[in-house]
């Protein structure tokens, strides 16, 4: 049986996107980009979302491709949000006549691949002063965002933490997936974590994770603004009861990892108890030995 340190290290490794999946993503988005560049001549396109920020968790299901529309060929205001997304879908409907019809989403068009890693195409217009505008199909509005600024903020936060933050963010995201009662969305979690470690952490991985959970238990009680300084809060619609519920989840997780760390650090102790506690937090992907 592994020690708790070994089991946690293996969990961290398994949450990383494996090289073969990175290759699949590269192959797919290059194909999609080539089609879009030929059909729309966008002045700019780039990978965004958690994959672009380096905080995506394996297994990876989708990757965001941000495509800036050419205002000369597609003037802003000439099409509604719905028409813009349908225009993107039409490009692939014509290109791939025998493939599954791309799916319209609120902000994007989803292209499904047999690799089970989908590409979400997010059309956008460059804004003169405030990053980019992307469509929101449900409301018909164009909303401000800046994924490049999100990437920069994420990189700055990870660097300030001695490049230890991203692995902790992935652990927190994976933990959140196991919480059926959690009201927390992935980007909300990540945005709060940017402030959790203003300097490189010390101690074991579980001590660091306990500190992050404790920080989040306090941070979640306050509104969380867009890290890019645009638009509304990323926790818009979060109600008081949901904040309190999330706070209790964070506090419980903090106590659990701290107890597991204390027991596991005692020399020659029985690790079965800490293993059982951590398995409840992280689910079946927390393993105590090689299968």
C-alpha positions in Angstrom: 0.0 0.0 0.0 1.2 3.5 -0.8 1.7 6.2 1.8 -0.6 9.1 1.8 2.1 11.3 0.2 2.6 8.7 -2.6 -1.2 8.5 -3.2 -1.6 12.2 -3.3 1.3 12.6 -5.7 -0.2 9.9 -8.0 -3.6 11.7 -7.9 -1.9 15.0 -8.9 -0.1 13.2 -11.8 -3.4 11.6 -13.0 -5.2 15.0 -13.1 -2.6 16.2 -15.6 -3.6 16.0 -19.3 -1.4 13.2 -20.7 0.8 13.9 -23.8 -1.4 11.7 -26.1 -4.4 13.9 -25.3 -2.4 17.1 -25.9 -1.5 15.7 -29.3 -5.1 15.0 -30.0 -6.1 18.5 -29.1 -3.4 20.0 -31.2 -4.4 17.9 -34.2 -8.1 18.8 -33.9 -7.8 22.5 -33.3 -5.4 22.8 -36.2 -7.9 21.2 -38.5 -10.7 23.5 -37.2 -8.5 26.6 -37.4 -7.6 25.8 -41.1 -11.3 25.6 -42.0 -12.1 28.8 -40.2 -9.2 30.7 -41.6 -10.1 29.7 -45.2 -13.8 30.5 -44.7 -13.7 33.6 -42.5 -10.2 35.0 -42.6 -10.1 35.9 -38.9 -7.4 38.3 -37.9 -6.8 36.3 -34.8 -7.6 32.9 -33.2 -6.3 31.2 -30.1 -7.0 28.6 -27.5 -8.8 29.9 -24.4 -10.6 28.5 -21.4 -9.0 26.3 -18.7 -6.9 24.5 -21.3 -5.4 27.8 -22.4 -4.8 28.7 -18.8 -3.2 25.4 -17.9 -5.8 24.5 -15.3 -7.8 21.9 -17.2 -8.3 18.6 -15.4 -8.0 15.2 -17.0 -10.2 13.6 -18.4 -10.5 16.5 -20.8 -13.8 16.8 -22.6 -13.7 20.1 -24.5 -11.3 22.9 -25.5 -12.3 26.5 -26.3 -11.1 28.0 -29.6 -11.5 31.8 -29.6 -12.0 33.2 -33.1 -12.0 37.0 -33.7 -14.2 37.9 -36.7 -12.9 40.2 -39.4 -14.9 43.4 -39.1 -14.5 44.2 -42.8 -16.1 40.9 -43.9 -18.4 40.6 -40.9 -19.2 44.1 -39.6 -20.2 44.2 -35.9 -24.0 44.6 -35.6 -24.7 43.1 -39.0 -25.9 39.8 -37.4 -27.6 38.9 -34.2 -25.9 36.6 -31.7 -27.9 33.7 -32.9 -27.1 34.4 -36.6 -23.4 34.7 -35.8 -23.3 31.3 -34.1 -25.3 29.8 -37.0 -22.9 31.3 -39.4 -20.0 29.5 -37.7 -22.1 26.3 -37.7 -22.8 26.7 -41.5 -19.1 26.8 -42.3 -18.7 23.3 -40.9 -22.0 22.0 -42.2 -20.8 22.8 -45.7 -17.3 21.5 -45.1 -18.2 18.2 -43.4 -21.4 17.1 -45.1 -21.4 13.6 -43.6 -20.5 14.6 -40.0 -22.8 15.2 -37.1 -24.3 18.7 -37.2 -22.3 21.1 -35.0 -24.2 22.0 -31.8 -25.2 25.6 -31.0 -24.5 26.6 -27.4 -25.0 29.8 -25.4 -21.6 31.3 -26.4 -20.1 28.8 -28.8 -20.5 26.2 -31.5 -19.4 22.7 -30.5 -17.6 20.4 -32.9 -17.7 16.8 -31.8 -14.7 14.5 -32.5 -14.3 10.7 -32.2 -11.5 11.3 -29.6 -14.2 12.5 -27.2 -12.5 15.9 -27.0 -14.8 18.5 -28.5 -13.8 21.9 -29.8 -16.0 24.8 -28.7 -15.7 27.7 -31.2 -16.3 31.1 -29.6 -16.8 33.8 -32.1 -15.8 37.3 -31.0 -15.3 40.9 -32.0 -12.3 42.9 -30.9 -13.5 45.8 -28.7 -11.8 49.2 -29.0 -11.2 49.5 -25.2 -12.5 46.5 -23.4 -11.1 43.3 -24.7 -13.6 41.3 -26.8 -17.3 40.9 -27.3 -18.8 37.4 -27.5 -22.4 36.4 -28.2 -24.8 35.3 -25.5 -27.5 33.4 -27.4 -29.9 33.2 -24.5 -30.2 37.0 -24.1 -29.2 38.1 -27.5 -26.6 40.4 -26.0 -22.9 40.8 -26.8 -20.9 40.5 -23.6 -17.4 41.7 -22.7 -14.6 39.3 -21.9 -10.9 39.0 -22.3 -9.5 35.4 -22.2 -6.0 36.7 -22.8 -6.1 38.7 -19.6 -7.5 35.6 -17.8 -4.5 33.7 -19.0 -2.1 36.4 -17.8 -3.8 36.6 -14.4 -3.7 32.8 -14.0 0.0 32.7 -15.0 0.9 35.6 -12.6 -0.9 33.9 -9.7 0.8 30.5 -10.4 4.2 32.3 -10.6 3.7 34.1 -7.3 3.0 30.7 -5.7 6.2 29.3 -7.0 4.3 27.4 -9.7 2.5 25.3 -7.1 -1.0 26.9 -7.6 -2.1 25.2 -10.7 -1.8 21.7 -9.3 -3.8 22.8 -6.2 -6.5 24.4 -8.5 -6.8 21.0 -10.3 -7.2 19.2 -7.0 -9.9 21.6 -5.9 -11.7 21.3 -9.2 -11.6 17.5 -9.1 -12.8 17.6 -5.5 -15.7 19.9 -6.6 -16.7 17.3 -9.2 -17.3 14.8 -6.4 -19.6 17.1 -4.4 -23.1 16.4 -5.7 -24.4 19.3 -3.6 -21.8 21.9 -4.7 -23.2 25.1 -6.2 -19.7 26.1 -7.4 -18.8 26.5 -11.1 -15.3 25.7 -12.3 -14.3 29.2 -13.3 -15.6 30.7 -10.0 -13.4 28.2 -8.1 -10.4 29.1 -10.2 -10.9 32.8 -9.9 -11.1 32.7 -6.1 -7.9 30.5 -6.0 -5.8 33.2 -7.8 -5.6 35.1 -4.4 -5.0 32.0 -2.2 -1.2 31.8 -2.4 0.5 35.3 -2.7 3.9 33.6 -2.1 5.4 30.1 -2.5 3.8 27.7 0.0 5.6 25.5 2.4 4.7 22.2 4.0 3.3 19.0 2.5 0.9 19.0 -0.4 -2.0 18.3 2.0 -1.0 21.2 4.2 -1.0 23.5 1.2 -4.4 22.1 0.1 -5.8 22.6 3.6 -4.7 26.2 3.4 -6.4 26.7 0.1 -9.6 25.2 1.3 -9.6 27.4 4.4 -8.9 30.5 2.3 -11.8 29.5 0.0 -14.2 29.1 2.9 -13.7 32.8 3.7 -13.4 34.0 0.1 -16.6 32.4 -1.1 -18.7 34.6 1.3 -17.8 37.7 -0.9 -18.6 38.5 -4.5 -16.0 37.4 -7.0 -15.3 39.8 -9.8 -14.1 38.9 -13.3 -10.3 38.6 -13.1 -10.1 40.6 -16.4 -12.0 43.5 -14.8 -14.8 43.2 -17.4 -18.5 42.4 -17.2 -20.3 41.2 -14.1 -19.1 39.0 -11.2 -18.3 35.4 -12.1 -20.5 34.3 -9.3 -23.5 36.3 -10.5 -26.7 34.7 -9.3 -25.0 33.1 -6.3 -27.5 33.3 -3.4 -26.7 33.7 0.3 -27.8 30.2 1.1 -25.5 28.9 -1.6 -22.5 30.8 -0.3 -23.1 29.3 3.2 -23.4 25.8 1.7 -20.2 26.2 -0.2 -18.4 27.6 2.9 -19.4 24.5 4.8 -18.1 22.2 2.0 -14.7 24.1 2.0 -14.4 24.0 5.8 -15.2 20.3 5.9 -12.6 19.6 3.2 -10.0 21.7 5.0 -10.5 19.7 8.2 -10.4 16.4 6.5 -7.1 17.0 4.6 -5.5 18.5 7.7 -6.5 15.5 9.8 -5.3 13.1 7.1 -2.0 15.0 6.9 -1.4 14.9 10.7 -2.0 11.2 11.0 0.0 10.3 7.8 3.1 12.3 9.0 3.4 10.2 12.1 6.2 7.7 11.5 5.1 4.1 10.9 1.4 5.0 11.3 -1.4 3.0 9.7 -2.4 5.0 6.6 -5.7 3.2 6.1 -7.6 5.8 8.0 -6.3 8.9 6.1 -6.7 6.9 2.8 -10.4 6.3 3.6 -10.9 10.0 4.4 -9.2 11.2 1.3 -11.0 8.7 -0.9 -14.3 10.2 0.3 -13.0 13.6 -0.8 -11.6 12.7 -4.2 -13.5 9.6 -5.2 -12.2 6.5 -7.0 -9.3 8.3 -8.6 -7.7 8.5 -5.3 -5.9 5.1 -5.2 -3.7 3.5 -2.6 -1.8 1.1 -4.8 -1.1 0.4 -8.5 -4.0 -1.5 -10.1 
